[in-house]
Amino acid sequence: MSVCVPIFLAVYNVAFVCAFLHSCSNTVDAYFATESPIAKDKLLANIGRNGSESSGAKSGIVIASPSTNPNYVYTWTRDSALVFQTIIDQYTLGLDTSLRSQIDNYVAAQKIIQQVSNPSGTVSTGGLGEPKFNIDETAFTGAWGRPQRDGPALRANALITWANFLLTQGNSSYVSVTLWPIIKLDLDYVSANWNQTTFDLWEEVSSSSFFTTAVQHRALRQGIALATAIGQADVVSGYTTQAANILCFLQSYWNSGGYMTANTGGGRSGKDANTVLTSIHTFDAAAGCDSVTFQPCSDRALSNLLTYINAFRIYAINSGIAANQGLATGRYPEDSYFGGNPWYLATLAVAEQLYDALIVWKQQGSIDVTALSQPFFANLSPGIAIGTYPSSSATFTTLTAAVKEYADSFVAVVAKYTPSGGGLSEQYSRSNGAPTSAADLTWSYAALLTANGARNGMVPTSWGAKGLTVPTTCQRGGSGGGGGTVAVSFNVQATTVFGENIYVTGSVDGLANWSPDNALLLSADSYPIWKITVNLPASTSIQYKYIRKFNGAVTWESDPNRQFTTPASGSFTPNDVWR
């Protein structure tokens, strides 16, 4: 069967064709062989004082992109951690041992960044949730979607991977003296704040985020093991309690429609690359096809993947592509940033999830087709029945070959729209595939490298996902046994003109601390009732107001402030009318 589309790679000035009824393998082999070294060079060009595209950056600092229009010449905690997770994996798995100085520089830079006071607070009052900094390691003080609570978890994940490797090399002193204080700050932040609202990884929606929750869970699980290994037993009990609570909360994102709802707010469908990125960035081959931790080959992850992919048939460049062929995919179907286009990293993430799944199926020697995952498999092998197919069966061979072809077809889409020279921007046009938005996005290059690694069978170190079970009773409290949250659903009746939107802000972090710039956008899906659900501290007196934004103008409701006290548990719904 064919799952490929004919493509032309301008970067090579040669036509590579995934011909009908033939494999994409040769095309993708050639693309990765040429593009991987380009991606590595361009990624490193965006790091530190010696990077050819990162002028002005301090040592170890990752710039998101050298683009100034849009201006991405900042360092994001999230992006930097994901890039360095890639670099650390390449070093520790023996793929590139020349990267040691880069890792050492990153460690030194993050030690400094953690201590920089910023609009989110100080190191001890919430500042670790600040999403981005200037590249000279000073605070960015402009308006932004803050806090973003995935950054500390991702940084901890990367540094714990590095710490675990160093322990195998007998370097326990450096781990305990240098790395652990940095890691512990991030883990303590995660433990205390995982149950608070956060802006998602796209920096647009303040609610709960599936990606954030999942990487926070991974961070605490890794942290428990590291703390035990280096004799920091005093933190283990607290981290263990909160890791169990987070795992429990993680299950709440599941949508009965067969996919993970990426965000609990924002008024969107919830079909989002957030979920695919979650699967690959919490991949643990030792956990098999575990659905509790959303492993790439789990029935939940495969069902979610099919739903996510099909949401992007709205793009013109996907017109006419068969159901079993790769598509260009983006962040979420409602996206409007730069016109709402496919992203290189999102399309590559689909391929990477499938490559990861293949690793596990071959490792465990079987494939389980469940009622939930059967539509995914039927898309590639019509008529496939629910059941378990051992590696000795012809069906196992057929399915793994089909999945490999399917994964390669997504890489072929990326190859088709990779321009001459191999540069990967943030996005490529939904209408003609031309690169758009920020050029040379560092994360795009990292995504290329990790997808290629997964295709070649690269297995990241286990983080402890194997054998986890969901607690029978779930708690939403933070560390220290208190400070739980409740879901508050704001409903306000407000008539608006086209282009005008309603927001809410108020007296607590979850309501952006009275910031009109960071106020939370309500959904107009039930117009004239505008709605949003936010997790707010339990048993807390909260003041708030609604505001209107239209053509750059901000209009506040009339006084006095609205006020309520959240219950100790459960949920609360203020039903208001604009005044």
Residue pairs with C-beta under 8 A, 6 or more apart in sequence:
1 21
1 324
1 380
1 402
1 405
2 18
2 19
2 20
2 21
2 22
2 325
2 405
3 24
3 322
3 324
3 325
3 326
3 380
3 402
3 405
3 406
3 408
3 409
4 18
4 19
4 22
4 23
4 24
4 27
4 325
4 326
4 405
4 408
4 409
4 412
5 18
5 321
5 325
5 326
5 409
5 412
5 413
5 416
6 17
6 18
6 19
7 16
7 17
7 18
7 27
7 412
7 413
7 415
7 416
8 15
8 16
8 416
9 15
9 16
9 30
9 31
9 415
9 416
9 418
10 418
10 419
10 420
11 34
11 35
11 418
11 419
11 420
11 421
11 422
12 30
12 34
13 420
16 26
16 27
16 30
16 31
16 415
17 27
18 24
18 27
18 409
18 412
23 405
23 408
24 405
24 408
24 409
24 411
24 412
25 404
25 405
25 408
27 408
27 412
27 415
28 408
28 411
28 412
28 415
28 455
31 411
31 412
31 414
31 415
31 418
32 411
32 452
32 455
34 422
35 415
35 418
35 422
35 448
36 448
36 449
36 452
38 421
38 422
38 423
39 422
39 424
39 444
39 445
39 446
39 448
39 449
40 96
40 445
40 449
42 53
42 422
42 423
42 424
42 440
42 445
43 83
43 86
43 442
43 445
43 446
43 449
44 51
44 102
45 51
45 52
45 53
45 54
45 440
46 53
46 54
46 62
46 63
46 64
46 65
46 66
46 440
46 442
46 445
47 54
47 57
47 60
47 61
47 62
47 63
47 83
47 102
47 105
47 442
48 54
48 57
48 58
48 59
48 60
48 61
48 62
48 102
48 105
49 57
49 58
49 59
50 59
51 57
51 63
53 63
53 66
53 440
54 61
54 62
54 63
54 66
54 135
56 73
56 135
56 136
57 63
57 75
57 135
57 136
58 109
58 112
58 135
58 136
58 137
59 105
59 108
59 109
60 102
60 104
60 105
60 106
60 107
60 108
60 109
60 110
61 75
61 80
61 109
61 135
61 137
62 75
62 76
62 79
62 80
62 83
62 84
62 106
62 442
63 72
63 73
63 74
63 75
63 135
63 442
64 72
64 73
64 74
64 75
64 76
64 79
64 132
64 438
64 441
64 442
64 443
65 72
65 73
65 426
65 438
65 439
65 440
65 441
65 442
66 72
66 73
66 439
66 440
67 73
67 437
67 438
67 439
67 440
70 437
70 438
72 438
72 441
73 135
74 132
74 133
74 134
74 135
74 140
75 113
75 132
75 133
75 134
75 135
76 131
76 132
76 151
77 113
77 130
77 131
77 132
77 133
77 148
77 151
77 152
77 154
77 155
78 131
78 148
78 150
78 151
78 154
78 201
79 442
79 443
80 106
80 110
80 155
81 151
81 154
81 155
81 157
81 158
82 154
82 158
82 281
82 443
82 446
83 442
83 443
83 446
84 102
84 103
84 106
84 158
85 154
85 157
85 158
85 161
85 281
86 446
86 449
86 450
87 99
87 102
87 103
87 106
88 103
88 158
88 161
88 162
88 165
89 95
89 161
89 450
89 453
89 458
89 460
90 96
90 99
90 449
90 453
91 97
91 99
91 100
91 103
91 165
92 161
92 162
92 165
92 461
93 458
93 460
95 453
95 458
103 162
107 159
107 162
107 178
107 179
107 182
109 137
110 155
110 159
110 182
111 181
111 182
112 137
113 133
113 137
114 123
114 127
114 128
114 182
114 185
114 186
115 123
116 127
116 130
116 133
116 137
116 138
116 139
117 123
117 127
117 139
118 127
118 130
118 133
118 139
118 140
118 141
119 130
119 139
119 140
119 141
119 144
119 146
120 126
120 127
120 128
120 129
120 130
120 146
120 147
121 127
121 129
121 130
123 185
126 147
126 193
126 509
128 151
128 152
128 185
128 186
128 189
129 146
129 147
129 148
129 149
129 151
129 152
129 189
129 193
129 198
130 139
130 140
130 146
130 147
130 148
130 151
131 144
131 145
131 146
131 147
131 148
131 151
131 199
131 203
132 140
132 144
133 139
133 140
134 140
143 515
143 517
143 518
144 203
144 517
144 518
145 199
145 203
145 204
145 206
145 518
146 199
146 518
147 198
147 199
147 509
148 198
148 199
148 200
148 201
148 203
148 212
149 189
149 190
149 193
149 194
149 196
149 198
149 212
149 216
150 198
150 201
150 209
150 211
150 212
150 215
150 216
152 185
152 186
152 187
152 189
152 190
152 219
153 186
153 190
153 212
153 215
153 216
153 218
153 219
154 215
154 219
154 281
155 182
155 186
156 183
156 186
156 187
156 190
156 219
156 222
156 223
157 215
157 218
157 219
157 222
157 463
159 179
159 182
159 183
159 186
160 183
160 219
160 222
160 223
160 226
160 463
161 222
161 460
161 461
162 179
163 175
163 179
163 180
163 183
163 226
164 222
164 225
164 226
164 229
164 461
165 461
166 172
166 174
166 175
166 179
167 175
167 229
167 230
172 230
175 226
175 230
176 230
176 231
180 226
180 230
180 232
183 223
183 226
184 223
184 232
184 235
186 219
187 219
187 220
187 223
187 235
187 239
188 235
188 479
190 216
190 219
190 220
190 242
191 220
191 238
191 239
191 242
191 478
191 479
192 478
192 479
192 480
192 483
193 478
194 213
194 216
194 242
194 245
194 246
194 249
194 478
195 245
195 249
195 476
195 477
195 478
195 483
195 484
195 485
195 535
196 478
196 485
196 509
196 510
196 535
197 206
197 207
197 208
197 265
197 509
197 510
197 534
197 535
197 536
198 206
198 207
198 208
198 209
198 212
199 205
199 206
199 209
200 206
200 207
200 209
200 211
200 212
200 262
200 263
200 266
200 274
201 209
201 211
201 212
201 274
201 277
202 274
202 331
202 332
204 266
205 263
205 265
205 266
205 268
205 521
206 265
206 510
206 512
206 518
206 520
206 534
207 263
207 264
207 265
207 266
207 532
207 533
207 534
207 535
208 249
208 253
208 263
208 264
208 265
208 535
209 262
209 263
209 264
209 274
210 250
210 253
210 260
210 261
210 262
210 263
210 274
210 275
210 278
211 262
211 274
211 275
211 277
211 278
211 281
213 246
213 249
213 250
213 253
214 250
214 278
214 281
214 282
214 293
214 294
215 278
215 281
215 282
216 246
217 243
217 246
217 247
217 250
217 282
217 293
218 281
218 282
218 463
218 465
220 239
220 240
220 242
220 243
220 246
221 243
221 463
221 464
221 465
221 468
222 463
222 464
223 235
223 239
224 236
224 239
224 240
224 243
224 464
225 464
226 232
227 233
227 235
227 236
227 239
228 236
238 479
238 480
241 479
242 478
242 479
244 471
245 471
245 474
245 475
245 476
245 477
247 292
247 293
247 468
247 470
247 471
248 470
248 471
248 474
248 475
249 474
249 476
250 292
250 293
250 294
251 292
251 470
253 260
253 261
253 262
253 264
254 260
254 261
254 300
255 261
255 270
257 307
258 303
258 304
258 307
258 372
258 375
259 270
259 271
259 275
259 303
259 304
259 307
259 308
260 270
260 275
260 278
260 294
260 300
260 304
261 270
262 268
262 270
262 271
262 272
262 274
262 275
262 332
263 270
263 272
263 274
264 533
264 535
265 520
265 523
265 532
265 533
265 534
266 521
266 523
266 532
267 521
267 522
267 523
267 524
267 525
267 531
267 532
268 332
268 334
269 311
269 332
269 333
269 334
271 307
271 308
271 311
271 332
271 333
272 308
272 331
272 332
273 308
273 329
273 330
273 331
273 332
273 343
273 345
273 346
273 349
274 331
274 332
275 294
275 304
275 308
276 304
276 305
276 308
276 346
276 349
276 350
276 353
277 346
277 349
278 294
279 294
279 295
279 296
279 301
279 304
279 305
279 353
279 356
280 296
280 349
280 352
280 353
280 356
280 450
280 454
282 293
282 294
282 295
282 463
282 465
283 295
283 296
283 356
283 460
284 293
284 295
284 460
284 462
284 463
284 464
284 465
284 466
285 356
285 359
285 360
285 363
285 459
285 460
285 462
286 462
286 465
286 466
287 293
287 295
287 462
287 465
287 466
287 467
287 468
288 295
288 297
288 360
288 364
288 466
289 295
289 297
289 298
289 299
289 357
289 360
289 361
289 364
289 368
290 298
290 465
290 466
290 468
291 298
291 299
291 300
291 301
292 468
292 469
292 470
293 465
293 468
294 300
294 301
294 304
295 301
295 360
295 465
296 353
296 354
296 356
296 357
296 360
297 356
297 357
297 360
297 361
297 367
299 368
299 370
299 372
299 373
300 372
301 353
301 357
302 357
302 372
302 373
302 376
302 377
303 372
303 373
303 375
303 376
305 350
305 353
305 354
305 376
306 375
306 376
306 379
308 329
308 350
309 327
309 329
309 350
311 332
311 333
312 318
312 327
312 328
312 329
312 330
312 333
312 342
313 321
313 327
314 333
314 430
315 327
315 328
315 330
315 341
315 342
315 430
315 431
316 430
316 431
316 432
317 328
317 342
317 417
317 429
317 430
317 431
317 432
317 433
318 327
318 328
321 327
323 379
324 379
324 380
324 402
324 406
325 406
325 409
326 347
326 350
326 351
326 406
326 408
326 409
326 410
326 411
326 412
326 413
327 347
327 410
327 413
328 342
328 347
328 413
328 417
328 428
328 430
328 433
329 342
329 343
329 346
329 347
329 350
329 410
330 340
330 341
330 342
330 343
330 346
330 427
330 430
331 337
331 343
331 346
334 340
335 341
337 437
338 427
338 436
338 437
339 429
339 430
339 436
340 430
341 427
341 428
341 429
341 430
341 436
341 437
342 427
342 428
342 430
343 426
343 427
343 428
343 444
344 414
344 417
344 424
344 425
344 426
344 427
344 428
344 441
344 444
344 447
344 448
345 441
345 443
345 444
345 446
345 447
347 410
347 413
347 414
348 410
348 411
348 414
348 444
348 447
348 448
348 450
348 451
349 447
349 451
350 407
350 410
351 407
351 408
351 410
351 411
351 414
351 451
351 454
351 455
352 447
352 450
352 451
352 454
354 403
354 404
354 406
354 407
354 410
355 407
355 451
355 454
355 455
356 454
357 403
358 400
358 403
358 404
358 407
359 454
359 457
359 459
361 367
361 396
361 400
362 391
362 400
365 390
365 391
366 388
366 389
366 390
366 391
366 396
367 388
367 389
367 395
367 396
367 399
367 400
368 387
368 388
368 389
369 377
369 384
369 385
369 386
369 387
369 388
369 389
370 386
371 386
374 384
374 385
374 386
377 384
377 399
378 384
380 399
380 402
380 403
380 406
381 395
381 398
381 399
381 402
384 395
384 399
389 395
389 396
389 399
390 396
407 455
408 455
411 451
411 455
414 448
416 433
417 428
417 433
417 434
417 435
418 424
419 434
419 435
423 435
423 439
423 440
424 435
424 440
424 441
424 444
424 445
424 448
425 435
425 436
425 437
425 438
425 439
425 440
425 441
425 444
426 436
426 437
426 438
426 439
426 441
426 444
427 435
427 436
427 437
428 434
428 435
428 436
429 435
429 436
475 484
476 484
476 485
476 486
476 535
477 483
477 484
478 484
483 537
483 538
484 537
484 538
484 568
484 569
485 510
485 535
485 536
485 537
485 538
486 535
486 536
486 538
486 566
486 567
486 568
486 569
486 570
486 571
486 572
487 533
487 534
487 535
487 571
487 572
488 533
488 534
488 535
488 536
488 566
488 571
488 572
488 573
488 574
489 531
489 532
489 533
489 571
489 572
489 573
489 574
490 504
490 522
490 531
490 532
490 533
490 534
490 544
490 573
490 574
490 576
491 529
491 530
491 531
491 573
491 574
491 575
491 576
492 502
492 504
492 522
492 529
492 530
492 546
492 575
492 576
492 577
492 578
493 528
493 529
493 530
493 576
493 577
493 578
494 502
494 528
494 530
494 546
494 548
494 577
494 578
495 528
495 578
496 502
496 524
496 527
496 528
496 548
496 550
497 550
499 550
499 551
500 548
500 549
500 550
501 521
501 522
501 524
501 548
501 549
501 550
502 521
502 522
502 524
502 530
502 546
502 547
502 548
502 578
503 516
503 519
503 520
503 521
503 522
503 546
503 547
503 548
503 549
504 511
504 519
504 520
504 522
504 532
504 544
504 545
504 546
504 547
505 511
505 512
505 513
505 514
505 515
505 516
505 518
505 519
505 520
505 544
505 545
505 547
506 512
506 513
506 514
506 542
506 543
506 544
506 545
506 561
507 513
507 514
507 542
507 543
507 544
507 561
508 536
508 537
508 540
508 542
510 534
510 535
510 536
510 537
511 519
511 520
511 534
511 536
511 542
511 544
512 518
512 519
512 520
516 547
516 554
516 556
519 547
519 549
520 532
520 534
521 532
522 530
522 531
522 532
522 546
523 530
523 531
523 532
524 530
525 531
536 542
536 566
537 566
538 566
538 567
538 568
538 569
539 565
539 566
539 567
539 568
540 565
540 566
541 563
541 564
541 565
542 563
542 564
542 565
542 566
543 561
543 562
543 563
544 561
544 562
544 563
545 556
545 557
545 561
545 562
546 557
546 576
546 578
547 554
547 555
547 556
547 557
548 554
548 555
549 555
557 578
557 579
558 579
562 574
562 576
564 572
564 574
566 572
